[in-house]
Amino acid sequence: MAGSLARRLLRGQLAAITAWQACALTAVALLAGLPVGVAAGRWAWGLFAGEVGLSPAAITPVSLVLPLVPGAILAAIAITFPSGWRNARTNPAAALRAE
């Protein structure tokens, strides 16, 4: 009996796993997306500024980009937490029997 209890996740643990998965996926997306987005924005500004006659030098304020990282991670947790908590309340045996 102790072996079967050790393999069972508690509700909070399952919700935490869902939140950690969302954090990991968001962190990977930010690691790839922020540099690509900044580079694409600079390139697009250079094209636009060249056509209009403005200075093509683009300034990317780090103080505006860095708060996106914790904001995106917190948004991912806020979005996935209700579904993780709802899934933690379901009985997997009953759901599998229904299939």
Gaussian input, Z-matrix of N, CA and C with variables (Angstrom, degrees):
# hf/3-21g

backbone

0 1
 N
 C     1     B1
 C     2     B2     1     A1
 N     3     B3     2     A2     1     D1
 C     4     B4     3     A3     2     D2
 C     5     B5     4     A4     3     D3
 N     6     B6     5     A5     4     D4
 C     7     B7     6     A6     5     D5
 C     8     B8     7     A7     6     D6
 N     9     B9     8     A8     7     D7
 C    10    B10     9     A9     8     D8
 C    11    B11    10    A10     9     D9
 N    12    B12    11    A11    10    D10
 C    13    B13    12    A12    11    D11
 C    14    B14    13    A13    12    D12
 N    15    B15    14    A14    13    D13
 C    16    B16    15    A15    14    D14
 C    17    B17    16    A16    15    D15
 N    18    B18    17    A17    16    D16
 C    19    B19    18    A18    17    D17
 C    20    B20    19    A19    18    D18
 N    21    B21    20    A20    19    D19
 C    22    B22    21    A21    20    D20
 C    23    B23    22    A22    21    D21
 N    24    B24    23    A23    22    D22
 C    25    B25    24    A24    23    D23
 C    26    B26    25    A25    24    D24
 N    27    B27    26    A26    25    D25
 C    28    B28    27    A27    26    D26
 C    29    B29    28    A28    27    D27
 N    30    B30    29    A29    28    D28
 C    31    B31    30    A30    29    D29
 C    32    B32    31    A31    30    D30
 N    33    B33    32    A32    31    D31
 C    34    B34    33    A33    32    D32
 C    35    B35    34    A34    33    D33
 N    36    B36    35    A35    34    D34
 C    37    B37    36    A36    35    D35
 C    38    B38    37    A37    36    D36
 N    39    B39    38    A38    37    D37
 C    40    B40    39    A39    38    D38
 C    41    B41    40    A40    39    D39
 N    42    B42    41    A41    40    D40
 C    43    B43    42    A42    41    D41
 C    44    B44    43    A43    42    D42
 N    45    B45    44    A44    43    D43
 C    46    B46    45    A45    44    D44
 C    47    B47    46    A46    45    D45
 N    48    B48    47    A47    46    D46
 C    49    B49    48    A48    47    D47
 C    50    B50    49    A49    48    D48
 N    51    B51    50    A50    49    D49
 C    52    B52    51    A51    50    D50
 C    53    B53    52    A52    51    D51
 N    54    B54    53    A53    52    D52
 C    55    B55    54    A54    53    D53
 C    56    B56    55    A55    54    D54
 N    57    B57    56    A56    55    D55
 C    58    B58    57    A57    56    D56
 C    59    B59    58    A58    57    D57
 N    60    B60    59    A59    58    D58
 C    61    B61    60    A60    59    D59
 C    62    B62    61    A61    60    D60
 N    63    B63    62    A62    61    D61
 C    64    B64    63    A63    62    D62
 C    65    B65    64    A64    63    D63
 N    66    B66    65    A65    64    D64
 C    67    B67    66    A66    65    D65
 C    68    B68    67    A67    66    D66
 N    69    B69    68    A68    67    D67
 C    70    B70    69    A69    68    D68
 C    71    B71    70    A70    69    D69
 N    72    B72    71    A71    70    D70
 C    73    B73    72    A72    71    D71
 C    74    B74    73    A73    72    D72
 N    75    B75    74    A74    73    D73
 C    76    B76    75    A75    74    D74
 C    77    B77    76    A76    75    D75
 N    78    B78    77    A77    76    D76
 C    79    B79    78    A78    77    D77
 C    80    B80    79    A79    78    D78
 N    81    B81    80    A80    79    D79
 C    82    B82    81    A81    80    D80
 C    83    B83    82    A82    81    D81
 N    84    B84    83    A83    82    D82
 C    85    B85    84    A84    83    D83
 C    86    B86    85    A85    84    D84
 N    87    B87    86    A86    85    D85
 C    88    B88    87    A87    86    D86
 C    89    B89    88    A88    87    D87
 N    90    B90    89    A89    88    D88
 C    91    B91    90    A90    89    D89
 C    92    B92    91    A91    90    D90
 N    93    B93    92    A92    91    D91
 C    94    B94    93    A93    92    D92
 C    95    B95    94    A94    93    D93
 N    96    B96    95    A95    94    D94
 C    97    B97    96    A96    95    D95
 C    98    B98    97    A97    96    D96
 N    99    B99    98    A98    97    D97
 C   100   B100    99    A99    98    D98
 C   101   B101   100   A100    99    D99
 N   102   B102   101   A101   100   D100
 C   103   B103   102   A102   101   D101
 C   104   B104   103   A103   102   D102
 N   105   B105   104   A104   103   D103
 C   106   B106   105   A105   104   D104
 C   107   B107   106   A106   105   D105
 N   108   B108   107   A107   106   D106
 C   109   B109   108   A108   107   D107
 C   110   B110   109   A109   108   D108
 N   111   B111   110   A110   109   D109
 C   112   B112   111   A111   110   D110
 C   113   B113   112   A112   111   D111
 N   114   B114   113   A113   112   D112
 C   115   B115   114   A114   113   D113
 C   116   B116   115   A115   114   D114
 N   117   B117   116   A116   115   D115
 C   118   B118   117   A117   116   D116
 C   119   B119   118   A118   117   D117
 N   120   B120   119   A119   118   D118
 C   121   B121   120   A120   119   D119
 C   122   B122   121   A121   120   D120
 N   123   B123   122   A122   121   D121
 C   124   B124   123   A123   122   D122
 C   125   B125   124   A124   123   D123
 N   126   B126   125   A125   124   D124
 C   127   B127   126   A126   125   D125
 C   128   B128   127   A127   126   D126
 N   129   B129   128   A128   127   D127
 C   130   B130   129   A129   128   D128
 C   131   B131   130   A130   129   D129
 N   132   B132   131   A131   130   D130
 C   133   B133   132   A132   131   D131
 C   134   B134   133   A133   132   D132
 N   135   B135   134   A134   133   D133
 C   136   B136   135   A135   134   D134
 C   137   B137   136   A136   135   D135
 N   138   B138   137   A137   136   D136
 C   139   B139   138   A138   137   D137
 C   140   B140   139   A139   138   D138
 N   141   B141   140   A140   139   D139
 C   142   B142   141   A141   140   D140
 C   143   B143   142   A142   141   D141
 N   144   B144   143   A143   142   D142
 C   145   B145   144   A144   143   D143
 C   146   B146   145   A145   144   D144
 N   147   B147   146   A146   145   D145
 C   148   B148   147   A147   146   D146
 C   149   B149   148   A148   147   D147
 N   150   B150   149   A149   148   D148
 C   151   B151   150   A150   149   D149
 C   152   B152   151   A151   150   D150
 N   153   B153   152   A152   151   D151
 C   154   B154   153   A153   152   D152
 C   155   B155   154   A154   153   D153
 N   156   B156   155   A155   154   D154
 C   157   B157   156   A156   155   D155
 C   158   B158   157   A157   156   D156
 N   159   B159   158   A158   157   D157
 C   160   B160   159   A159   158   D158
 C   161   B161   160   A160   159   D159
 N   162   B162   161   A161   160   D160
 C   163   B163   162   A162   161   D161
 C   164   B164   163   A163   162   D162
 N   165   B165   164   A164   163   D163
 C   166   B166   165   A165   164   D164
 C   167   B167   166   A166   165   D165
 N   168   B168   167   A167   166   D166
 C   169   B169   168   A168   167   D167
 C   170   B170   169   A169   168   D168
 N   171   B171   170   A170   169   D169
 C   172   B172   171   A171   170   D170
 C   173   B173   172   A172   171   D171
 N   174   B174   173   A173   172   D172
 C   175   B175   174   A174   173   D173
 C   176   B176   175   A175   174   D174
 N   177   B177   176   A176   175   D175
 C   178   B178   177   A177   176   D176
 C   179   B179   178   A178   177   D177
 N   180   B180   179   A179   178   D178
 C   181   B181   180   A180   179   D179
 C   182   B182   181   A181   180   D180
 N   183   B183   182   A182   181   D181
 C   184   B184   183   A183   182   D182
 C   185   B185   184   A184   183   D183
 N   186   B186   185   A185   184   D184
 C   187   B187   186   A186   185   D185
 C   188   B188   187   A187   186   D186
 N   189   B189   188   A188   187   D187
 C   190   B190   189   A189   188   D188
 C   191   B191   190   A190   189   D189
 N   192   B192   191   A191   190   D190
 C   193   B193   192   A192   191   D191
 C   194   B194   193   A193   192   D192
 N   195   B195   194   A194   193   D193
 C   196   B196   195   A195   194   D194
 C   197   B197   196   A196   195   D195
 N   198   B198   197   A197   196   D196
 C   199   B199   198   A198   197   D197
 C   200   B200   199   A199   198   D198
 N   201   B201   200   A200   199   D199
 C   202   B202   201   A201   200   D200
 C   203   B203   202   A202   201   D201
 N   204   B204   203   A203   202   D202
 C   205   B205   204   A204   203   D203
 C   206   B206   205   A205   204   D204
 N   207   B207   206   A206   205   D205
 C   208   B208   207   A207   206   D206
 C   209   B209   208   A208   207   D207
 N   210   B210   209   A209   208   D208
 C   211   B211   210   A210   209   D209
 C   212   B212   211   A211   210   D210
 N   213   B213   212   A212   211   D211
 C   214   B214   213   A213   212   D212
 C   215   B215   214   A214   213   D213
 N   216   B216   215   A215   214   D214
 C   217   B217   216   A216   215   D215
 C   218   B218   217   A217   216   D216
 N   219   B219   218   A218   217   D217
 C   220   B220   219   A219   218   D218
 C   221   B221   220   A220   219   D219
 N   222   B222   221   A221   220   D220
 C   223   B223   222   A222   221   D221
 C   224   B224   223   A223   222   D222
 N   225   B225   224   A224   223   D223
 C   226   B226   225   A225   224   D224
 C   227   B227   226   A226   225   D225
 N   228   B228   227   A227   226   D226
 C   229   B229   228   A228   227   D227
 C   230   B230   229   A229   228   D228
 N   231   B231   230   A230   229   D229
 C   232   B232   231   A231   230   D230
 C   233   B233   232   A232   231   D231
 N   234   B234   233   A233   232   D232
 C   235   B235   234   A234   233   D233
 C   236   B236   235   A235   234   D234
 N   237   B237   236   A236   235   D235
 C   238   B238   237   A237   236   D236
 C   239   B239   238   A238   237   D237
 N   240   B240   239   A239   238   D238
 C   241   B241   240   A240   239   D239
 C   242   B242   241   A241   240   D240
 N   243   B243   242   A242   241   D241
 C   244   B244   243   A243   242   D242
 C   245   B245   244   A244   243   D243
 N   246   B246   245   A245   244   D244
 C   247   B247   246   A246   245   D245
 C   248   B248   247   A247   246   D246
 N   249   B249   248   A248   247   D247
 C   250   B250   249   A249   248   D248
 C   251   B251   250   A250   249   D249
 N   252   B252   251   A251   250   D250
 C   253   B253   252   A252   251   D251
 C   254   B254   253   A253   252   D252
 N   255   B255   254   A254   253   D253
 C   256   B256   255   A255   254   D254
 C   257   B257   256   A256   255   D255
 N   258   B258   257   A257   256   D256
 C   259   B259   258   A258   257   D257
 C   260   B260   259   A259   258   D258
 N   261   B261   260   A260   259   D259
 C   262   B262   261   A261   260   D260
 C   263   B263   262   A262   261   D261
 N   264   B264   263   A263   262   D262
 C   265   B265   264   A264   263   D263
 C   266   B266   265   A265   264   D264
 N   267   B267   266   A266   265   D265
 C   268   B268   267   A267   266   D266
 C   269   B269   268   A268   267   D267
 N   270   B270   269   A269   268   D268
 C   271   B271   270   A270   269   D269
 C   272   B272   271   A271   270   D270
 N   273   B273   272   A272   271   D271
 C   274   B274   273   A273   272   D272
 C   275   B275   274   A274   273   D273
 N   276   B276   275   A275   274   D274
 C   277   B277   276   A276   275   D275
 C   278   B278   277   A277   276   D276
 N   279   B279   278   A278   277   D277
 C   280   B280   279   A279   278   D278
 C   281   B281   280   A280   279   D279
 N   282   B282   281   A281   280   D280
 C   283   B283   282   A282   281   D281
 C   284   B284   283   A283   282   D282
 N   285   B285   284   A284   283   D283
 C   286   B286   285   A285   284   D284
 C   287   B287   286   A286   285   D285
 N   288   B288   287   A287   286   D286
 C   289   B289   288   A288   287   D287
 C   290   B290   289   A289   288   D288
 N   291   B291   290   A290   289   D289
 C   292   B292   291   A291   290   D290
 C   293   B293   292   A292   291   D291
 N   294   B294   293   A293   292   D292
 C   295   B295   294   A294   293   D293
 C   296   B296   295   A295   294   D294

   B1=1.4428
   B2=1.5240
   B3=1.3050
   B4=1.4590
   B5=1.5226
   B6=1.3293
   B7=1.4562
   B8=1.5172
   B9=1.3439
   B10=1.4607
   B11=1.5270
   B12=1.3212
   B13=1.4565
   B14=1.5252
   B15=1.3166
   B16=1.4633
   B17=1.5272
   B18=1.3056
   B19=1.4607
   B20=1.5149
   B21=1.2946
   B22=1.4527
   B23=1.5252
   B24=1.2928
   B25=1.4576
   B26=1.5261
   B27=1.3079
   B28=1.4482
   B29=1.5251
   B30=1.3275
   B31=1.4621
   B32=1.5256
   B33=1.3036
   B34=1.4660
   B35=1.5190
   B36=1.3412
   B37=1.4585
   B38=1.5303
   B39=1.3111
   B40=1.4608
   B41=1.5275
   B42=1.3198
   B43=1.4625
   B44=1.5263
   B45=1.3267
   B46=1.4668
   B47=1.5233
   B48=1.3232
   B49=1.4674
   B50=1.5211
   B51=1.3177
   B52=1.4608
   B53=1.5288
   B54=1.3296
   B55=1.4614
   B56=1.5261
   B57=1.3290
   B58=1.4663
   B59=1.5225
   B60=1.3122
   B61=1.4653
   B62=1.5230
   B63=1.3206
   B64=1.4601
   B65=1.5251
   B66=1.3363
   B67=1.4672
   B68=1.5172
   B69=1.3210
   B70=1.4633
   B71=1.5269
   B72=1.3154
   B73=1.4632
   B74=1.5273
   B75=1.3155
   B76=1.4575
   B77=1.5233
   B78=1.3280
   B79=1.4665
   B80=1.5267
   B81=1.3221
   B82=1.4681
   B83=1.5260
   B84=1.3202
   B85=1.4659
   B86=1.5267
   B87=1.3357
   B88=1.4606
   B89=1.5190
   B90=1.3241
   B91=1.4688
   B92=1.5305
   B93=1.3042
   B94=1.4645
   B95=1.5312
   B96=1.3008
   B97=1.4600
   B98=1.5132
   B99=1.3265
   B100=1.4595
   B101=1.5285
   B102=1.3318
   B103=1.4674
   B104=1.5306
   B105=1.3228
   B106=1.4622
   B107=1.5270
   B108=1.3235
   B109=1.4577
   B110=1.5175
   B111=1.3332
   B112=1.4692
   B113=1.5235
   B114=1.3385
   B115=1.4688
   B116=1.5286
   B117=1.3295
   B118=1.4657
   B119=1.5219
   B120=1.3170
   B121=1.4612
   B122=1.5127
   B123=1.3289
   B124=1.4651
   B125=1.5278
   B126=1.3039
   B127=1.4673
   B128=1.5294
   B129=1.3358
   B130=1.4659
   B131=1.5288
   B132=1.3271
   B133=1.4603
   B134=1.5283
   B135=1.3227
   B136=1.4533
   B137=1.5131
   B138=1.3261
   B139=1.4726
   B140=1.5197
   B141=1.3175
   B142=1.4643
   B143=1.5226
   B144=1.3251
   B145=1.4651
   B146=1.5245
   B147=1.3285
   B148=1.4524
   B149=1.5210
   B150=1.3137
   B151=1.4638
   B152=1.5273
   B153=1.3078
   B154=1.4625
   B155=1.5291
   B156=1.3133
   B157=1.4559
   B158=1.5118
   B159=1.3188
   B160=1.4583
   B161=1.5253
   B162=1.3029
   B163=1.4584
   B164=1.5290
   B165=1.3290
   B166=1.4655
   B167=1.5219
   B168=1.3186
   B169=1.4669
   B170=1.5275
   B171=1.3120
   B172=1.4640
   B173=1.5187
   B174=1.3022
   B175=1.4589
   B176=1.5229
   B177=1.3199
   B178=1.4609
   B179=1.5222
   B180=1.3259
   B181=1.4671
   B182=1.5340
   B183=1.3126
   B184=1.4580
   B185=1.5294
   B186=1.3321
   B187=1.4662
   B188=1.5294
   B189=1.3225
   B190=1.4586
   B191=1.5263
   B192=1.3277
   B193=1.4611
   B194=1.5268
   B195=1.3284
   B196=1.4667
   B197=1.5310
   B198=1.3286
   B199=1.4705
   B200=1.5355
   B201=1.3264
   B202=1.4581
   B203=1.5317
   B204=1.3199
   B205=1.4718
   B206=1.5313
   B207=1.3348
   B208=1.4697
   B209=1.5259
   B210=1.3302
   B211=1.4700
   B212=1.5135
   B213=1.3259
   B214=1.4667
   B215=1.5262
   B216=1.3183
   B217=1.4692
   B218=1.5279
   B219=1.3171
   B220=1.4654
   B221=1.5284
   B222=1.3150
   B223=1.4677
   B224=1.5226
   B225=1.3302
   B226=1.4669
   B227=1.5260
   B228=1.3310
   B229=1.4724
   B230=1.5209
   B231=1.3246
   B232=1.4693
   B233=1.5189
   B234=1.3202
   B235=1.4675
   B236=1.5251
   B237=1.3277
   B238=1.4667
   B239=1.5250
   B240=1.3189
   B241=1.4662
   B242=1.5288
   B243=1.3365
   B244=1.4747
   B245=1.5326
   B246=1.3256
   B247=1.4634
   B248=1.5250
   B249=1.3288
   B250=1.4604
   B251=1.5171
   B252=1.3209
   B253=1.4691
   B254=1.5308
   B255=1.3468
   B256=1.4635
   B257=1.5331
   B258=1.3318
   B259=1.4594
   B260=1.5103
   B261=1.3192
   B262=1.4655
   B263=1.5244
   B264=1.3134
   B265=1.4632
   B266=1.5245
   B267=1.3345
   B268=1.4585
   B269=1.5228
   B270=1.2964
   B271=1.4524
   B272=1.5194
   B273=1.3432
   B274=1.4547
   B275=1.5287
   B276=1.3158
   B277=1.4669
   B278=1.5307
   B279=1.3153
   B280=1.4689
   B281=1.5223
   B282=1.3267
   B283=1.4712
   B284=1.5240
   B285=1.3241
   B286=1.4537
   B287=1.5305
   B288=1.3261
   B289=1.4688
   B290=1.5110
   B291=1.3276
   B292=1.4642
   B293=1.5315
   B294=1.3326
   B295=1.4724
   B296=1.4611
   A1=110.89
   A2=117.19
   A3=119.74
   A4=110.54
   A5=117.78
   A6=120.98
   A7=112.16
   A8=116.44
   A9=118.55
   A10=111.50
   A11=117.89
   A12=120.34
   A13=111.13
   A14=116.79
   A15=119.65
   A16=111.32
   A17=118.19
   A18=121.75
   A19=113.16
   A20=118.46
   A21=122.35
   A22=110.57
   A23=116.32
   A24=120.91
   A25=109.98
   A26=115.33
   A27=119.84
   A28=109.28
   A29=116.53
   A30=120.38
   A31=111.79
   A32=115.64
   A33=119.45
   A34=112.21
   A35=116.17
   A36=119.69
   A37=111.05
   A38=117.18
   A39=120.29
   A40=111.00
   A41=116.90
   A42=119.93
   A43=110.18
   A44=117.75
   A45=121.10
   A46=111.02
   A47=117.53
   A48=120.68
   A49=110.09
   A50=116.51
   A51=120.52
   A52=110.47
   A53=116.96
   A54=120.64
   A55=110.97
   A56=117.43
   A57=120.40
   A58=111.18
   A59=116.92
   A60=119.13
   A61=110.93
   A62=116.91
   A63=120.49
   A64=110.80
   A65=116.63
   A66=120.25
   A67=111.22
   A68=116.90
   A69=120.47
   A70=111.03
   A71=116.76
   A72=120.03
   A73=111.09
   A74=117.04
   A75=120.94
   A76=110.89
   A77=117.25
   A78=120.33
   A79=111.26
   A80=117.25
   A81=120.40
   A82=110.13
   A83=116.86
   A84=120.40
   A85=111.02
   A86=117.22
   A87=120.12
   A88=111.73
   A89=116.79
   A90=119.89
   A91=111.44
   A92=116.13
   A93=119.57
   A94=111.13
   A95=117.56
   A96=121.36
   A97=115.60
   A98=117.89
   A99=118.81
   A100=112.95
   A101=119.42
   A102=117.68
   A103=112.92
   A104=116.90
   A105=119.80
   A106=110.11
   A107=117.17
   A108=120.57
   A109=112.71
   A110=116.86
   A111=120.03
   A112=109.94
   A113=116.89
   A114=120.07
   A115=111.19
   A116=117.20
   A117=120.08
   A118=111.22
   A119=117.31
   A120=120.44
   A121=112.40
   A122=115.97
   A123=119.08
   A124=110.93
   A125=116.50
   A126=120.63
   A127=110.54
   A128=116.21
   A129=120.07
   A130=110.55
   A131=117.23
   A132=119.41
   A133=110.39
   A134=116.87
   A135=120.12
   A136=111.93
   A137=117.34
   A138=120.80
   A139=111.43
   A140=116.56
   A141=121.12
   A142=110.85
   A143=116.99
   A144=120.72
   A145=110.96
   A146=117.79
   A147=120.48
   A148=112.05
   A149=116.43
   A150=120.36
   A151=112.57
   A152=116.61
   A153=121.30
   A154=111.38
   A155=117.27
   A156=120.52
   A157=113.95
   A158=117.28
   A159=121.67
   A160=109.70
   A161=115.52
   A162=120.61
   A163=109.45
   A164=117.82
   A165=119.02
   A166=114.21
   A167=117.78
   A168=120.63
   A169=109.40
   A170=115.86
   A171=120.93
   A172=109.11
   A173=115.91
   A174=121.45
   A175=107.57
   A176=116.06
   A177=121.29
   A178=108.06
   A179=118.11
   A180=119.59
   A181=110.76
   A182=115.28
   A183=121.07
   A184=110.06
   A185=116.73
   A186=119.73
   A187=112.12
   A188=117.65
   A189=120.34
   A190=112.50
   A191=117.44
   A192=120.85
   A193=111.23
   A194=117.45
   A195=120.19
   A196=114.50
   A197=120.49
   A198=118.51
   A199=113.41
   A200=117.68
   A201=119.64
   A202=111.49
   A203=116.90
   A204=120.29
   A205=111.13
   A206=120.35
   A207=117.47
   A208=112.72
   A209=116.67
   A210=118.97
   A211=112.23
   A212=116.70
   A213=120.25
   A214=111.05
   A215=116.96
   A216=119.77
   A217=110.33
   A218=117.47
   A219=120.06
   A220=111.77
   A221=116.94
   A222=119.94
   A223=110.85
   A224=117.58
   A225=120.59
   A226=110.86
   A227=116.74
   A228=119.83
   A229=110.34
   A230=116.37
   A231=119.95
   A232=111.95
   A233=116.35
   A234=119.90
   A235=111.21
   A236=117.41
   A237=120.08
   A238=113.92
   A239=118.52
   A240=119.33
   A241=113.19
   A242=119.60
   A243=117.54
   A244=113.02
   A245=117.74
   A246=118.34
   A247=111.32
   A248=117.67
   A249=119.96
   A250=111.70
   A251=116.39
   A252=120.01
   A253=111.04
   A254=116.26
   A255=120.22
   A256=110.12
   A257=116.95
   A258=119.69
   A259=111.93
   A260=117.36
   A261=120.56
   A262=111.00
   A263=117.45
   A264=120.65
   A265=113.34
   A266=117.93
   A267=119.60
   A268=110.48
   A269=115.57
   A270=122.08
   A271=108.08
   A272=118.82
   A273=120.02
   A274=113.20
   A275=117.77
   A276=119.96
   A277=110.43
   A278=117.00
   A279=120.26
   A280=110.50
   A281=117.12
   A282=119.53
   A283=110.75
   A284=117.11
   A285=119.86
   A286=111.48
   A287=117.29
   A288=119.92
   A289=111.67
   A290=117.08
   A291=121.49
   A292=111.25
   A293=118.16
   A294=120.18
   A295=110.68
   D1=-36.98
   D2=-179.58
   D3=-64.91
   D4=-33.92
   D5=178.93
   D6=-65.82
   D7=-38.74
   D8=179.89
   D9=-72.48
   D10=-31.82
   D11=177.46
   D12=-71.89
   D13=-32.09
   D14=-179.12
   D15=-69.87
   D16=-24.57
   D17=-178.67
   D18=-88.25
   D19=-6.71
   D20=-175.96
   D21=-92.36
   D22=133.12
   D23=177.99
   D24=-88.58
   D25=142.43
   D26=173.87
   D27=-81.11
   D28=164.05
   D29=-177.13
   D30=-58.88
   D31=-46.67
   D32=-179.50
   D33=-63.24
   D34=-36.02
   D35=179.16
   D36=-66.46
   D37=-41.58
   D38=179.24
   D39=-66.88
   D40=-39.64
   D41=176.68
   D42=-65.85
   D43=-37.18
   D44=178.20
   D45=-67.44
   D46=-37.73
   D47=177.06
   D48=-62.37
   D49=-42.49
   D50=178.28
   D51=-62.38
   D52=-41.63
   D53=179.22
   D54=-65.93
   D55=-40.70
   D56=179.30
   D57=-66.17
   D58=-38.01
   D59=176.91
   D60=-63.88
   D61=-40.59
   D62=177.39
   D63=-64.44
   D64=-40.54
   D65=177.93
   D66=-63.18
   D67=-44.41
   D68=-178.48
   D69=-64.22
   D70=-45.15
   D71=179.61
   D72=-64.92
   D73=-39.95
   D74=178.68
   D75=-66.59
   D76=-40.92
   D77=179.06
   D78=-62.94
   D79=-42.30
   D80=178.08
   D81=-64.71
   D82=-41.79
   D83=178.84
   D84=-64.27
   D85=-38.70
   D86=178.25
   D87=-68.95
   D88=-39.05
   D89=178.61
   D90=-60.76
   D91=-36.00
   D92=179.38
   D93=-88.44
   D94=-40.09
   D95=-171.28
   D96=-77.14
   D97=-37.46
   D98=-178.54
   D99=-64.56
   D100=-50.12
   D101=178.48
   D102=-63.63
   D103=-40.16
   D104=179.11
   D105=-66.24
   D106=-40.34
   D107=178.98
   D108=-65.89
   D109=-41.32
   D110=177.87
   D111=-65.22
   D112=-44.42
   D113=179.33
   D114=-63.44
   D115=-42.90
   D116=178.92
   D117=-66.12
   D118=-37.60
   D119=177.64
   D120=-65.35
   D121=-41.13
   D122=177.18
   D123=-65.05
   D124=-41.60
   D125=179.14
   D126=-63.38
   D127=-45.67
   D128=-179.64
   D129=-64.61
   D130=-40.00
   D131=178.33
   D132=-64.93
   D133=-39.72
   D134=177.94
   D135=-60.15
   D136=-41.92
   D137=177.03
   D138=-64.74
   D139=-46.20
   D140=-178.57
   D141=-65.83
   D142=-47.04
   D143=-177.02
   D144=-65.37
   D145=-34.73
   D146=177.70
   D147=-65.08
   D148=-36.66
   D149=179.56
   D150=-72.66
   D151=-34.53
   D152=-175.08
   D153=-89.51
   D154=-20.16
   D155=-179.38
   D156=95.00
   D157=21.41
   D158=177.82
   D159=-95.90
   D160=172.98
   D161=177.35
   D162=-69.63
   D163=126.80
   D164=-178.55
   D165=-78.18
   D166=-0.81
   D167=179.78
   D168=-72.29
   D169=119.88
   D170=179.70
   D171=-101.32
   D172=136.13
   D173=178.19
   D174=-111.43
   D175=120.78
   D176=178.30
   D177=-105.90
   D178=105.16
   D179=-178.17
   D180=-71.69
   D181=118.73
   D182=-179.28
   D183=-64.57
   D184=-30.94
   D185=-179.22
   D186=-66.94
   D187=-17.94
   D188=175.70
   D189=-96.44
   D190=-24.07
   D191=-177.63
   D192=-85.10
   D193=-40.58
   D194=-175.88
   D195=-63.13
   D196=-36.84
   D197=176.99
   D198=-64.91
   D199=-13.92
   D200=176.73
   D201=-66.03
   D202=-30.43
   D203=-176.48
   D204=-64.68
   D205=-59.45
   D206=178.57
   D207=-65.99
   D208=-30.86
   D209=177.88
   D210=-63.88
   D211=-41.89
   D212=179.03
   D213=-68.22
   D214=-39.01
   D215=179.56
   D216=-67.45
   D217=-43.07
   D218=177.45
   D219=-64.65
   D220=-37.27
   D221=176.80
   D222=-65.65
   D223=-39.76
   D224=178.46
   D225=-63.49
   D226=-41.11
   D227=177.97
   D228=-65.74
   D229=-44.09
   D230=-179.07
   D231=-63.19
   D232=-33.66
   D233=-179.37
   D234=-76.09
   D235=-39.89
   D236=-173.97
   D237=-89.69
   D238=-18.37
   D239=-176.07
   D240=-61.45
   D241=-44.82
   D242=179.54
   D243=-61.35
   D244=-39.33
   D245=179.36
   D246=-70.07
   D247=-36.41
   D248=176.41
   D249=-64.43
   D250=-40.77
   D251=178.78
   D252=-67.62
   D253=-38.86
   D254=178.80
   D255=-66.08
   D256=-41.63
   D257=178.29
   D258=-67.25
   D259=-30.39
   D260=178.54
   D261=-69.19
   D262=-23.99
   D263=-179.71
   D264=-85.96
   D265=-10.92
   D266=-179.13
   D267=-81.31
   D268=154.57
   D269=176.71
   D270=-96.28
   D271=111.27
   D272=-175.45
   D273=-64.13
   D274=-32.91
   D275=-179.66
   D276=-65.14
   D277=-42.32
   D278=179.18
   D279=-67.63
   D280=-37.67
   D281=179.60
   D282=-68.25
   D283=-38.02
   D284=179.60
   D285=-72.32
   D286=-34.29
   D287=177.23
   D288=-64.96
   D289=-31.97
   D290=-177.75
   D291=-70.35
   D292=-21.26
   D293=-178.27
   D294=-77.45

